Amino acid sequence: MTALVALDRLEAFCQGALAAAGADEPTATAASRAMLHGSRLGVDSHGVRLLDHYVRVIEGGRVNGRPTLRFREGFGALAVLEADHAHGALAAYRAMDQATDLASRHGIGAVAIRDSSHFGPAGAYALAAAHRGQIGLAVCNSDAFVRLHDGASRFHGTNPIAAAAPSGGEDPWLFDMATSAVPYNRVQLNRSLGRPMPEGVASDAAGIDTTEAAAVEMLAPLGHAFAFKGAGLAGLVEILSAVLTGMRASFDILPMAGPDLSTPRRMGAFVLAIRPDAVIPRDEFEAGMRHYLAALRASPTREGARVLAPGDREWAEARRRATEGVPLDPATEAAFAALARRFGLATPF
């Protein structure tokens, strides 16, 4: 890592580059907000390093930079968002806003998203519900890169599951995971550093486990010897994101990296929100969250170890980066410099 850049400068640069690429204001704002979520919380694989890719897919036509989003009613507390091939962050934020509005009226709300695209960090959308005092869930499938348990070909995407809940005055409980054993970004990092992969997390072209990063052709599902659990969770995401919405399954989605950056990928996603005080009084829910988290953090540990609640590491990193700035790797710094030259923007570093 080289440059350390202030969050506000990063956000302004991302919005400026996306606008120059043809995105309207809502798209540029939503995409930048999602990327800054990743970079602020230390989830750099889904942070501002994605800016160059987002610029290219908007310019190429894969992503509609000026979409017309349209909600249609489903039944009761379920709605459908026709996203018009929008940037995935715009679609997901709008969908979660609608889901929390439905939950405010009905106690629970859900939105199935159609014709969307890569939405970045799933936790950003679950967290949007928590910031409105509700429990949030967000899932999305992605192009195939993960084999099945005992499988020998790519089948599911990394298919993330994210959930968040308000915690009674503290930082929200925040859980964001891929259903693969490791994210693909780990493979790229280990390749660049010449490091081996951990045992049982990745496979070669024949589906045989390998620790050689250069030989990795697919990831393993979460769970190692019990990877049928990770594959099952990926299948749940597939059902909610693709089957329920009528969108493409992971093995039918065009690869994120191209070479075709002009054809929309027709991706689906799903978000859900629950209003806690539709079940119990809010003060009782918040007291329960505080009690649960205090007990979790005070739980006995192995020697030299420490237990963390989901989100603890990320919130600590967010506080540090708010003061010190966000680190940019050399490749992202070079991409930003190139975008600045193309669009006549001042670099943020």
C-alpha positions in Angstrom: 0.0 0.0 0.0 1.3 3.5 -0.8 -1.0 6.5 -0.8 -3.3 7.3 2.1 -6.3 9.3 0.9 -9.1 11.0 2.9 -12.5 9.5 2.5 -14.2 12.7 1.3 -11.6 13.1 -1.5 -12.0 9.5 -2.6 -15.8 10.0 -2.7 -15.6 13.2 -4.7 -13.2 11.6 -7.2 -15.3 8.5 -7.6 -18.4 10.6 -8.2 -16.6 12.8 -10.7 -15.2 9.8 -12.7 -18.5 8.0 -12.9 -20.3 11.2 -14.0 -17.6 11.7 -16.7 -18.2 8.2 -17.8 -21.9 8.9 -18.4 -23.6 8.0 -15.0 -26.4 10.2 -13.7 -26.2 11.7 -10.3 -28.2 8.9 -8.5 -26.0 6.2 -10.1 -22.7 8.0 -9.3 -23.8 8.7 -5.7 -25.0 5.1 -5.0 -21.9 3.4 -6.6 -19.5 5.7 -4.7 -21.4 5.2 -1.5 -21.1 1.4 -1.9 -17.4 1.5 -2.8 -16.7 3.8 0.1 -18.5 1.4 2.5 -15.9 -1.2 1.4 -12.9 1.0 1.6 -14.0 2.6 4.9 -14.5 -0.7 6.7 -11.4 -2.3 5.3 -13.1 -4.5 2.7 -10.8 -3.3 0.0 -11.7 -6.1 -2.5 -15.1 -4.3 -2.8 -13.9 -0.8 -2.3 -12.7 1.9 -4.6 -10.5 -0.5 -6.5 -13.7 -1.2 -8.4 -14.0 2.3 -9.8 -12.1 1.6 -13.0 -14.2 -1.4 -13.7 -17.4 0.5 -13.1 -16.3 3.3 -15.5 -15.5 0.7 -18.2 -18.9 -1.1 -18.0 -20.9 2.1 -18.0 -18.9 3.4 -21.1 -19.2 -0.1 -22.7 -22.9 -0.2 -22.2 -23.2 -3.3 -20.0 -24.5 -1.1 -17.1 -27.1 1.6 -17.8 -25.7 4.8 -16.3 -29.1 6.6 -16.6 -31.7 3.9 -15.8 -35.4 4.2 -15.1 -36.1 2.2 -12.0 -39.6 0.9 -11.5 -41.2 -0.8 -8.6 -44.2 -3.1 -9.1 -46.2 -4.5 -6.3 -46.0 -8.2 -5.5 -48.3 -9.4 -2.7 -48.5 -7.7 0.7 -45.0 -6.8 1.9 -43.2 -8.1 -1.1 -42.3 -5.9 -4.1 -40.4 -6.3 -7.3 -37.8 -3.7 -8.6 -37.3 -3.6 -12.4 -33.8 -2.1 -12.4 -33.3 -1.4 -16.1 -29.8 -2.8 -16.1 -28.8 -0.2 -13.5 -25.6 -0.2 -11.5 -26.2 -2.8 -8.8 -25.6 -0.4 -5.9 -28.3 2.0 -7.1 -30.7 -0.9 -7.4 -29.9 -2.5 -4.1 -30.0 0.8 -2.1 -33.3 1.7 -3.7 -34.6 -1.8 -3.0 -33.6 -1.7 0.6 -35.2 1.7 1.0 -38.5 0.2 -0.3 -38.1 -2.9 1.9 -37.7 -0.8 5.1 -40.7 1.3 4.0 -42.7 -1.9 3.7 -41.5 -3.1 7.0 -42.5 0.2 8.6 -46.0 -0.5 7.5 -46.2 -4.3 7.7 -43.5 -5.3 10.1 -41.5 -7.0 7.4 -40.6 -6.1 3.8 -38.8 -7.7 0.9 -37.8 -6.7 -2.6 -36.8 -9.0 -5.4 -34.5 -7.1 -7.9 -34.5 -7.8 -11.6 -32.1 -6.7 -14.4 -29.4 -5.4 -12.1 -25.6 -5.8 -12.2 -22.6 -6.3 -9.8 -23.5 -4.6 -6.5 -20.2 -4.6 -4.7 -20.3 -5.1 -0.9 -23.5 -6.8 0.2 -23.0 -5.5 3.8 -23.7 -2.0 2.6 -27.3 -2.7 1.9 -28.0 -4.7 5.0 -26.4 -1.9 7.0 -28.7 0.6 5.3 -31.6 -1.2 7.1 -29.8 -1.2 10.4 -29.3 2.5 10.2 -33.1 2.8 9.9 -33.5 0.7 13.1 -34.4 -2.5 11.3 -32.8 -5.9 10.7 -31.5 -6.2 7.1 -30.6 -9.0 4.8 -29.1 -8.8 1.3 -28.0 -11.5 -1.1 -26.9 -11.6 -4.7 -25.5 -14.3 -7.0 -22.5 -13.8 -9.3 -20.8 -15.4 -12.2 -19.6 -19.0 -11.6 -16.2 -19.4 -10.0 -17.0 -21.9 -7.1 -17.2 -25.6 -7.5 -19.8 -27.8 -5.7 -18.8 -30.1 -2.9 -16.8 -32.8 -4.6 -17.4 -31.0 -7.9 -14.9 -30.5 -10.6 -16.2 -27.4 -12.5 -17.3 -23.9 -11.7 -21.0 -23.8 -10.7 -21.9 -21.1 -8.2 -20.6 -17.6 -7.8 -19.1 -16.4 -4.5 -22.8 -15.6 -3.7 -22.6 -13.4 -0.6 -24.9 -13.3 2.3 -25.0 -10.1 4.5 -27.1 -9.2 7.5 -27.1 -6.3 9.9 -29.0 -5.4 13.1 -29.1 -2.2 15.2 -27.5 -2.8 18.6 -29.0 -0.3 20.9 -26.6 2.6 20.6 -23.4 0.8 19.6 -22.2 0.1 16.1 -24.6 -2.2 14.3 -24.0 -6.0 14.3 -22.7 -6.5 10.8 -22.1 -9.9 9.1 -21.0 -10.1 5.5 -19.6 -13.3 4.0 -19.0 -15.1 0.7 -20.2 -18.6 0.5 -16.9 -19.7 -1.0 -14.0 -20.8 1.3 -12.1 -17.6 0.5 -12.8 -14.6 -1.8 -11.2 -14.7 -5.2 -9.2 -11.5 -4.2 -7.2 -13.8 -1.9 -6.1 -15.8 -4.9 -5.0 -12.7 -6.8 -3.1 -11.4 -3.7 -1.3 -14.7 -3.2 -0.3 -14.9 -6.8 1.2 -11.4 -6.7 3.1 -12.2 -3.5 4.1 -15.7 -4.5 2.4 -17.1 -1.5 0.7 -20.6 -1.2 -3.0 -20.9 -0.7 -4.4 -22.4 2.5 -5.3 -26.1 2.3 -8.7 -27.0 1.0 -9.9 -23.6 -0.3 -9.1 -23.7 -4.0 -8.8 -26.2 -6.9 -7.1 -26.7 -10.2 -8.8 -27.2 -13.5 -9.6 -30.8 -12.6 -11.2 -29.9 -9.3 -8.3 -31.2 -7.3 -7.3 -29.2 -4.3 -4.2 -27.1 -4.8 -2.2 -24.7 -2.7 -0.4 -23.2 -5.7 -2.1 -19.8 -6.3 -1.0 -19.8 -10.0 -2.8 -23.1 -10.6 -6.1 -22.1 -9.1 -9.0 -22.3 -11.5 -11.9 -22.4 -9.1 -12.7 -21.9 -5.4 -14.0 -24.4 -2.9 -17.3 -23.9 -1.1 -17.1 -22.8 2.5 -16.7 -25.7 4.9 -13.7 -27.7 3.8 -14.6 -31.4 4.6 -18.2 -30.2 5.2 -18.3 -28.0 2.1 -21.8 -29.2 1.3 -22.9 -26.6 3.8 -21.2 -23.8 1.9 -22.6 -25.1 -1.4 -26.1 -25.3 0.2 -25.8 -21.7 1.3 -24.7 -20.6 -2.2 -27.8 -22.5 -3.5 -30.1 -20.5 -1.2 -28.6 -17.3 -2.5 -29.1 -18.6 -6.1 -32.7 -19.4 -5.4 -33.5 -15.9 -3.9 -31.4 -14.0 -6.4 -31.9 -15.8 -9.7 -34.7 -18.4 -9.6 -37.2 -16.2 -7.6 -36.5 -13.2 -9.8 -36.3 -15.0 -13.2 -32.8 -13.8 -13.7 -29.6 -15.7 -14.8 -28.1 -18.4 -12.7 -24.4 -18.1 -11.8 -23.3 -20.5 -14.6 -25.3 -18.4 -17.1 -24.0 -14.9 -16.1 -21.3 -13.3 -18.3 -17.9 -13.1 -16.6 -17.5 -9.9 -14.6 -14.1 -9.2 -16.2 -15.2 -9.5 -19.8 -14.3 -9.6 -22.6 -17.9 -8.5 -23.4 -18.5 -5.2 -21.6 -21.5 -4.2 -23.7 -24.1 -6.9 -23.0 -26.2 -6.5 -19.8 -25.6 -9.4 -17.4 -29.3 -9.7 -16.3 -28.5 -10.3 -12.6 -30.9 -10.6 -9.8 -30.7 -9.8 -6.1 -32.9 -9.9 -3.0 -33.2 -7.8 0.1 -35.3 -8.1 3.2 -36.0 -5.9 6.2 -37.7 -6.6 9.6 -39.0 -4.0 12.0 -38.1 -5.3 15.5 -40.8 -3.5 17.4 -43.4 -5.3 15.3 -42.5 -8.3 17.5 -41.3 -6.9 20.8 -40.9 -3.4 22.3 -37.9 -1.6 20.8 -36.2 -1.0 24.2 -36.5 -4.7 24.9 -34.9 -5.6 21.6 -32.1 -3.1 22.1 -31.5 -4.4 25.6 -31.4 -7.9 24.2 -28.8 -7.0 21.6 -26.6 -5.3 24.2 -26.8 -8.3 26.5 -26.0 -10.7 23.7 -23.0 -8.7 22.4 -21.6 -8.1 25.9 -21.8 -11.8 26.6 -20.2 -12.7 23.3 -17.3 -10.3 23.8 -16.7 -11.5 27.4 -16.8 -15.2 26.4 -13.7 -17.1 27.5 -11.0 -17.5 24.8 -8.2 -19.8 24.0 -4.8 -18.6 25.1 -3.6 -15.6 23.2 -6.8 -15.3 21.3 -9.7 -12.9 21.2 -13.4 -13.2 20.3 -15.1 -10.6 18.1 -18.7 -9.9 17.2 -19.4 -9.7 13.5 -18.5 -6.1 12.5 -16.1 -5.4 15.4 -13.0 -5.6 13.2 -14.6 -3.5 10.5 -15.8 -0.7 12.8 -12.4 -0.5 14.4 -10.8 -0.2 11.0 -13.4 2.4 10.0 -12.5 4.6 12.9 -8.8 4.3 12.1 -9.3 5.1 8.4 -11.5 8.1 9.2 -8.4 9.6 10.8 -5.6 8.2 8.8 -7.2 7.9 5.4 -7.7 4.9 3.1 -4.7 3.0 1.7 -4.5 2.6 -2.0 -2.6 -0.3 -3.6 -0.3 0.7 -6.5 -2.6 -0.8 -9.2 -5.6 1.3 -7.9 -3.4 4.4 -7.6 -2.3 4.0 -11.2 -5.9 3.4 -12.4 -7.0 6.6 -10.6 -4.1 8.6 -12.2 -5.2 7.3 -15.7 -8.8 8.2 -15.0 -7.8 11.7 -13.8 -5.9 12.3 -17.1 -8.7 11.0 -19.3 -11.5 13.0 -17.6 -9.5 16.1 -16.6 -10.0 15.5 -12.8 -7.6 16.2 -10.0 -6.3 13.0 -8.4 -7.4 12.5 -4.8 -3.8 11.8 -3.5 
